[in-house]
C-alpha cells in the first residue's frame, strides 16, 4: 500500500504542476492577445485622426482658394463698375462742356449782332446829322453870297477850286499809296501762304511730367523701398521727383529738365522689367539709361539733319541739335520749331532766288543758343551765334542767327528770311503758349503806349494782343493826324515791347451828332 501511494502523490503533483503551467500559459496567451488588439486599435485611431486632419486641411485650402477667387471676382466687378461710372461722369462732363461752348458761341453771336445793329443805327444817325449840317451850310452860303461883290465872289470860287484840287490831289496820292501797299501785301501774302502750305508738320503738346505704367500696384511699395531708400536713391541719381499717388498701376515722373526726365523714364522702365529694385541696381540702370539717352540724342540730331538736308555739321553742334528734341519754347518743341523754320526758310529762299542750303542751315540752327541758355547768360540769339562761330560755321549763317531777334541789325536777305520763317512757325495758332502774367503785362504796356499819344480818347487791345484799336477825338484830330498817330504808336510798340508776330494798330476817328426831340 505504501508502495502504491508514492506514484499517486507524484501523479497528483505533476497534475497540479501541469494545471499551474497551463493556467500561466493561458494567462500569458490572453495577455498577448489583449495587448495585440489594443496596439491595433491605437494605430487605427491614430491613422483615422491623421486622415481626418488631412481632410480638414484640404477643405480649409479649398475654402481659402474659393474665398480668394470670390474676392478677386468682387474686386474686378467693383473696378469695372468704378471705371464704368467714371466713363459716364466723363461723358456727362464732355456734354456739359459742349453745351457751355454752344451757349457761349450763341451769346457771342447775339452780342456781335447787337453791336452791329447799334453801329448801323449810329451810322444812320451820323449821316442824317451830316445831311442837316450840309443843308444849313448851303443856306448860310447862299445868304452870304447874295451880299458879295463880283470880285469877292470870284475870289471865293477860285479859293474853293484850289482847295478842291488840293484835296483831289492828296486823295489821288493816298489812293495810289494804298494800291501800291495793297499789291505788295498781296504779293507777300501769296509768297508766305505758299511757304506755309508746303510746310506741313505735326505738333505735340509738351509737358513737364511723364507717366510710367506699372504691371501691378505691389510695385509701388518696391519702388519706395524699405524706409524709402529706393525712391531716395532714384531721385538723387536722376534729379527727378517720383510721384506715387492714387493713380492705379502708374507712377509720375516730374522734372523741368526733359533730358533728366527721359533718363529717369528709361531707367524706371528697365527696373520694372528686371524686378530687382535696390540701390545698387538703380545706379546701374541709371548709368545705362544715360548712355541710351545720349545715343538717342545723336540719332534725333541725325534724323533732323537728314530731314532738312543739312550736312557737314560738327559733332559738338550735332549734340546740341539732338538736345533740342528735349527742349521747349513757350510749350513748343524746339526741334520741331527749328525744322519748321528751316523748311519755310528753304521755300522762301527758292521763291526769292537765294541760297536754299544756307537758308535751311540757318533756319535749323537759329535757336541753338536756347539749349545752352541755362548755362550761359545772355540772349539766346547771341549765344547761338557765338557757338556757331566758335565751331567754324558759315559767317552768313552766324549773322542770320544773331539777327533773328534784332540783337544784331539785319543786313542781308538771309537775315530777313530767317526772321520771317521763325515768326511763321512760332505764331501759327496753337504752336505756343504764354505765361498769363507776362501776357497781361504785355497788354497793359501796349495800352499804356497807345494812351501816351496826345489826342487819344480810348485804346483797347483786342484779338489776344494782335490788334490795338484807338479812339481819337474828332474835334482835335483830323484824318492826316490820325494816320500819323497809327504810325507813331506802331513805331513805339516795336521799340518798347517784346511780342510774337505782328500787332495791328487801328485808329478810329468818328464824329457823332446828337439831338433830342422834346
C-alpha positions in Angstrom: 0.0 0.0 0.0 2.8 2.3 0.8 4.5 1.4 -2.4 1.4 2.4 -4.4 0.8 5.8 -2.6 4.1 7.3 -3.8 3.2 7.2 -7.6 -0.2 8.6 -6.8 1.2 11.6 -5.0 3.7 12.1 -7.7 1.0 11.9 -10.3 -1.0 14.4 -8.3 1.9 16.8 -8.0 2.6 16.5 -11.8 -1.1 17.1 -12.5 -1.1 20.2 -10.2 2.1 21.5 -11.9 0.6 21.0 -15.3 -2.6 22.8 -14.3 -0.5 25.7 -12.9 1.7 25.8 -16.1 -1.5 25.6 -18.3 -3.1 28.4 -16.3 0.1 30.5 -16.6 0.3 29.8 -20.3 -3.3 30.7 -20.8 -3.0 33.8 -18.8 0.1 34.8 -20.8 -1.6 34.0 -24.2 -4.6 36.0 -23.1 -2.4 39.0 -22.2 -0.6 38.7 -25.5 -3.9 38.7 -27.5 -5.2 41.6 -25.4 -2.0 43.7 -25.9 -2.0 42.9 -29.6 -5.6 44.1 -30.0 -5.0 47.2 -28.0 -2.0 48.2 -30.2 -4.0 47.7 -33.4 -6.9 49.9 -32.1 -4.5 52.7 -31.2 -2.8 52.6 -34.6 -6.2 52.6 -36.3 -7.4 55.5 -34.3 -4.2 57.4 -35.0 -4.5 56.7 -38.7 -8.1 57.9 -38.7 -7.1 61.0 -36.9 -4.4 61.8 -39.4 -6.8 61.2 -42.3 -9.4 63.5 -40.7 -6.8 66.2 -40.1 -5.7 66.0 -43.8 -9.3 66.2 -45.0 -9.9 69.2 -42.8 -6.7 70.9 -44.1 -7.7 70.2 -47.7 -11.1 71.7 -47.0 -9.5 74.7 -45.5 -7.2 75.2 -48.5 -10.2 74.8 -50.9 -12.2 77.2 -48.8 -9.3 79.8 -48.9 -9.0 79.4 -52.7 -12.7 79.8 -53.1 -12.8 82.9 -50.9 -9.8 84.4 -52.7 -11.5 83.8 -56.1 -14.7 85.4 -54.8 -12.7 88.4 -53.5 -10.9 88.7 -56.9 -14.2 88.5 -58.7 -15.8 91.1 -56.4 -12.8 93.4 -56.8 -12.8 93.1 -60.6 -16.5 93.7 -60.6 -16.1 96.7 -58.4 -13.3 98.1 -60.6 -15.3 97.6 -63.7 -18.2 99.4 -62.1 -16.0 102.3 -61.0 -14.5 102.6 -64.5 -18.0 102.5 -66.0 -19.2 105.2 -63.6 -16.0 107.3 -64.3 -16.7 106.9 -68.0 -20.3 108.0 -67.6 -19.1 111.0 -65.5 -16.6 112.0 -68.1 -19.2 111.7 -70.9 -21.6 113.9 -68.8 -18.8 116.5 -68.3 -18.0 116.5 -72.0 -21.6 117.0 -72.9 -21.8 119.9 -70.4 -18.7 121.5 -71.8 -20.1 121.2 -75.3 -23.3 122.8 -74.2 -21.4 125.6 -72.5 -19.4 126.2 -75.6 -22.5 126.3 -77.8 -24.2 128.7 -75.3 -21.1 130.9 -75.3 -21.0 131.0 -79.1 -24.6 131.9 -79.3 -24.2 134.6 -76.7 -21.2 136.0 -78.5 -23.1 135.9 -81.8 -26.0 137.7 -80.3 -23.7 140.3 -78.8 -21.9 140.8 -82.1 -25.2 141.2 -84.0 -26.4 143.7 -81.3 -23.2 145.7 -81.7 -23.5 145.7 -85.5 -27.1 146.8 -85.3 -26.2 149.6 -82.8 -23.3 150.6 -85.1 -25.6 150.8 -88.1 -28.1 152.9 -86.2 -25.3 155.2 -85.2 -24.1 155.5 -88.8 -27.6 156.3 -90.0 -27.9 158.9 -87.3 -24.5 160.4 -88.2 -25.5 160.5 -91.9 -28.7 162.3 -91.0 -26.8 164.8 -88.9 -24.2 165.3 -91.7 -27.1 166.0 -94.2 -28.7 168.5 -91.9 -25.3 170.3 -91.3 -24.7 170.4 -95.1 -28.1 171.9 -95.7 -27.5 174.6 -93.1 -24.1 175.3 -94.5 -25.6 175.7 -98.0 -28.3 178.0 -96.7 -25.7 180.1 -94.9 -23.5 180.2 -98.0 -26.4 181.3 -100.2 -27.2 184.2 -97.7 -23.5 185.2 -97.7 -23.0 185.1 -101.4 -26.1 187.2 -102.0 -24.3 190.2 -100.3 -20.9 189.8 -102.1 -19.4 191.9 -105.0 -18.3 190.1 -108.2 -14.6 190.3 -107.3 -15.2 188.8 -103.8 -17.4 186.1 -105.4 -14.7 185.2 -108.0 -12.0 185.0 -105.3 -14.1 182.7 -103.2 -14.8 180.5 -106.2 -11.1 180.3 -107.0 -10.2 179.5 -103.4 -12.8 176.8 -103.3 -11.4 175.3 -106.6 -7.9 175.4 -105.2 -8.9 173.6 -102.0 -10.8 171.0 -104.1 -7.8 170.4 -106.4 -5.5 170.0 -103.4 -8.0 167.6 -101.8 -8.3 165.6 -105.0 -4.5 165.6 -105.4 -4.0 164.4 -101.9 -6.7 161.8 -102.3 -5.2 160.5 -105.5 -1.8 160.2 -103.9 -3.3 158.4 -101.0 -5.2 156.0 -103.3 -2.0 155.2 -105.2 -0.1 154.6 -102.0 -2.9 152.3 -100.7 -3.0 150.5 -104.1 0.8 150.0 -104.0 0.7 148.8 -100.4 -2.2 146.5 -101.2 -0.3 145.0 -104.1 2.8 144.5 -102.0 0.8 143.0 -99.2 -1.0 140.6 -101.6 2.3 139.5 -103.1 3.8 138.9 -99.6 0.7 137.0 -98.5 0.8 134.8 -101.6 4.5 134.1 -101.0 4.1 133.4 -97.3 1.0 131.3 -97.8 2.7 129.2 -100.4 5.6 128.6 -98.0 3.2 127.7 -95.1 1.2 125.3 -97.4 4.3 123.5 -98.4 5.4 123.1 -94.8 3.1 120.6 -93.2 4.4 119.4 -89.8 2.9 117.8 -86.7 2.6 119.5 -83.4 2.6 117.8 -80.0 2.0 119.5 -76.7 4.9 119.3 -74.3 4.6 118.8 -70.6 6.9 118.6 -67.6 5.8 115.1 -66.4 6.0 111.5 -67.7 3.7 108.7 -66.6 5.2 105.2 -66.3 2.7 102.3 -66.2 3.1 99.5 -63.7 2.2 95.8 -64.1 0.7 95.8 -60.6 0.1 98.0 -57.5 2.6 96.0 -55.5 5.5 97.5 -57.4 4.8 100.9 -55.8 5.9 99.6 -52.5 9.0 98.1 -54.0 9.8 101.3 -55.8 9.6 103.2 -52.5 11.7 100.5 -50.7 12.3 99.9 -47.1 12.0 103.3 -45.2 12.0 105.0 -48.7 15.6 104.1 -49.6 14.9 103.1 -53.2 12.9 106.2 -54.1 15.5 108.5 -52.4 18.4 106.8 -54.3 16.5 107.1 -57.6 15.6 110.8 -57.1 19.2 111.6 -56.0 20.8 109.9 -59.1 18.4 111.2 -61.7 17.3 114.6 -60.2 13.7 113.7 -60.9 10.8 113.5 -58.5 8.7 110.3 -58.4 5.1 110.9 -57.5 3.5 107.8 -56.1 -0.1 109.0 -56.0 -3.6 107.3 -56.1 -3.3 106.7 -59.9 -3.9 103.0 -60.3 -0.9 101.0 -61.7 1.1 104.1 -62.6 3.7 106.5 -61.2 4.5 110.0 -62.4 8.0 111.4 -63.0 8.2 115.2 -62.6 11.1 117.4 -63.7 11.5 120.6 -65.7 14.6 119.2 -67.5 13.2 116.9 -70.2 16.6 115.1 -70.6 16.7 114.1 -67.0 13.1 113.0 -67.1 13.8 110.9 -70.2 16.8 109.2 -68.4 14.6 108.5 -65.4 11.8 107.1 -67.5 14.2 104.7 -69.3 15.8 103.6 -66.0 12.5 103.0 -64.2 11.0 101.0 -67.1 14.1 98.8 -67.1 13.9 98.4 -63.3 10.3 97.3 -63.6 11.1 94.7 -66.2 14.1 93.4 -64.2 12.1 93.3 -61.0 15.2 93.6 -58.7 14.8 97.0 -57.3 17.5 98.1 -54.8 20.0 100.9 -54.7 22.8 99.1 -56.5 20.6 98.0 -59.4 19.1 101.5 -59.6 22.6 103.0 -60.0 23.5 100.5 -62.8 20.3 101.1 -64.7 20.5 104.9 -64.4 24.0 104.8 -65.9 22.7 102.6 -68.7 19.8 104.9 -69.3 22.1 107.9 -69.6 24.2 106.2 -72.3 21.0 105.2 -74.1 19.6 108.8 -74.0 23.0 110.1 -75.3 22.7 107.7 -78.3 19.1 108.8 -78.8 20.2 112.4 -78.8 22.7 111.7 -81.6 20.1 109.7 -83.6 17.5 112.5 -83.2 20.1 115.0 -84.5 21.0 112.9 -87.5 17.3 112.4 -88.3 16.6 116.2 -88.1 19.7 117.0 -90.3 18.6 114.4 -92.8 15.0 115.7 -92.8 16.1 119.2 -93.9 19.1 118.1 -95.9 21.8 119.8 -93.8 25.2 118.2 -93.9 28.8 118.6 -92.6 27.7 119.6 -89.1 30.4 119.3 -86.4 29.8 116.6 -83.7 29.6 119.2 -80.9 26.8 121.1 -82.8 25.1 117.9 -83.7 24.8 117.0 -80.0 23.2 120.4 -79.3 20.8 119.8 -82.2 19.8 116.5 -80.7 19.2 118.1 -77.3 16.7 120.5 -79.0 14.3 117.4 -79.1 14.1 117.7 -75.3 13.7 121.5 -75.0 10.6 123.7 -75.4 9.9 127.3 -76.0 6.5 128.6 -74.7 5.4 124.9 -74.9 6.5 124.4 -78.5 9.1 121.6 -79.1 12.3 123.3 -80.0 13.4 120.7 -82.6 10.1 120.7 -84.4 10.1 124.5 -84.4 13.7 124.6 -85.9 12.7 122.0 -88.6 9.6 124.1 -89.5 11.7 127.2 -89.6 14.3 125.5 -91.8 11.6 124.2 -94.2 9.9 127.6 -94.5 13.2 129.3 -95.0 14.2 126.9 -97.8 10.9 127.5 -99.5 11.2 131.3 -99.3 14.8 131.2 -100.5 13.8 129.2 -103.5 11.0 131.7 -104.3 13.4 134.6 -103.9 16.3 133.0 -105.8 18.5 132.8 -102.7 20.8 130.1 -101.4 18.5 127.3 -100.3 21.1 125.3 -98.4 22.3 128.3 -96.4 18.6 129.2 -95.6 17.9 125.7 -94.3 21.1 125.6 -92.3 20.4 128.9 -90.6 16.8 128.0 -90.0 17.7 124.8 -88.3 20.4 126.3 -86.1 18.8 129.7 -85.4 17.6 128.7 -81.8 20.5 126.5 -80.9 21.5 129.0 -78.2 18.4 128.1 -76.2 20.0 124.7 -75.5 22.8 126.5 -73.7 20.8 129.4 -72.3 20.7 127.8 -68.8 24.5 127.6 -68.7 25.5 130.8 -70.5 24.0 134.2 -69.7 22.7 136.5 -72.5 20.2 136.5 -75.4 19.9 133.1 -76.9 20.5 134.5 -80.4 23.9 135.9 -79.5 24.8 132.7 -77.5 23.9 130.6 -80.6 25.9 132.8 -82.9 29.0 132.7 -80.7 28.8 128.8 -80.5 28.5 128.5 -84.3 31.3 131.0 -84.9 33.5 129.0 -82.5 33.0 125.8 -84.5 33.7 127.5 -87.9 30.2 127.9 -89.2 29.5 130.0 -92.3 29.6 133.8 -91.4 26.3 134.3 -93.3 24.6 131.7 -91.1 26.2 133.1 -87.9 24.9 136.6 -88.7 21.4 135.4 -89.5 21.3 133.5 -86.2 22.5 136.6 -84.3 20.0 138.9 -86.1 16.8 136.8 -86.0 15.6 138.8 -82.9 17.2 142.1 -83.8 20.0 141.8 -81.2 22.1 142.5 -84.3 20.7 144.6 -87.2 19.5 142.5 -90.1 21.7 143.3 -93.2 21.1 140.5 -95.7 18.1 138.8 -97.4 19.0 135.7 -95.5 18.6 137.5 -92.2 15.1 138.6 -93.1 14.2 135.1 -94.4 15.1 133.6 -91.0 13.2 136.3 -89.1 10.0 135.7 -91.2 10.4 131.9 -91.0 10.8 132.0 -87.3 7.8 134.2 -86.9 5.6 132.0 -89.1 6.5 128.9 -87.1 6.1 130.5 -83.7 2.9 132.4 -84.3 0.7 129.9 -86.0 -2.4 129.0 -84.0 -1.7 126.5 -81.2 2.1 126.5 -81.6 3.0 128.2 -78.4 1.5 129.1 -75.0 2.5 132.1 -72.9 2.6 132.7 -69.2 -0.6 134.5 -68.1 1.2 137.1 -66.0 3.6 138.0 -68.9 0.6 138.1 -71.3 -1.4 140.6 -69.2 1.7 142.7 -68.6 2.3 142.9 -72.3 -1.3 144.0 -73.0 -1.0 146.7 -70.3 2.2 148.0 -71.8 0.6 148.2 -75.3 -2.4 150.1 -73.9 -0.1 152.5 -71.9 1.9 153.3 -75.1 -1.3 153.9 -77.1 -2.7 156.3 -74.4 0.6 158.3 -74.2 0.0 159.9 -77.6 -1.9 163.3 -77.4 -5.5 163.4 -78.9 -6.3 159.7 -78.0 -9.6 159.2 -76.1 -9.5 155.5 -75.5 -7.4 152.5 -76.5 -8.3 148.8 -76.5 -6.1 145.7 -77.1 -8.2 143.0 -78.8 -7.7 139.7 -80.6 -5.4 138.3 -77.9 -3.0 141.2 -78.2 -2.8 141.0 -82.0 -4.6 144.4 -82.6 -4.8 147.8 -80.9 -7.9 149.9 -81.6 -7.5 153.6 -80.8 -10.4 156.0 -80.5 -9.5 159.7 -81.1 -11.4 163.0 -80.5 -12.5 164.1 -84.0 -12.5 167.7 -82.9 -8.8 167.5 -82.0 -7.5 165.0 -84.6 -8.1 165.3 -88.4 -7.6 162.5 -90.9 -4.0 163.2 -91.6 -3.1 163.4 -87.9 -5.0 160.1 -87.4 -2.7 158.4 -89.9 0.3 159.8 -88.2 -0.9 158.6 -84.8 -1.3 155.0 -86.1 2.3 155.2 -87.4 3.7 156.6 -84.2 2.0 154.1 -82.0 3.2 151.2 -84.1 6.7 152.5 -84.0 6.7 152.9 -80.2 5.3 149.4 -79.8 8.1 148.0 -82.0 10.7 149.8 -79.9 9.4 149.2 -76.4 7.5 145.8 -76.4 8.7 142.3 -77.0 5.9 140.3 -78.7 5.5 137.4 -81.1 4.2 138.0 -84.6 2.6 141.3 -85.8 0.4 143.8 -83.9 -2.1 145.7 -86.0 -2.8 149.4 -85.0 -6.2 150.8 -86.0 -7.2 154.4 -85.4 -10.9 155.2 -85.4 -12.0 158.8 -85.9 -15.7 159.2 -85.6 -17.9 162.4 -85.4 -21.2 161.9 -83.8 -24.1 164.4 -83.7 -26.8 164.1 -81.1 -30.1 165.9 -80.7 -33.2 165.4 -78.6 -36.9 165.6 -79.6 -38.9 167.3 -76.9 
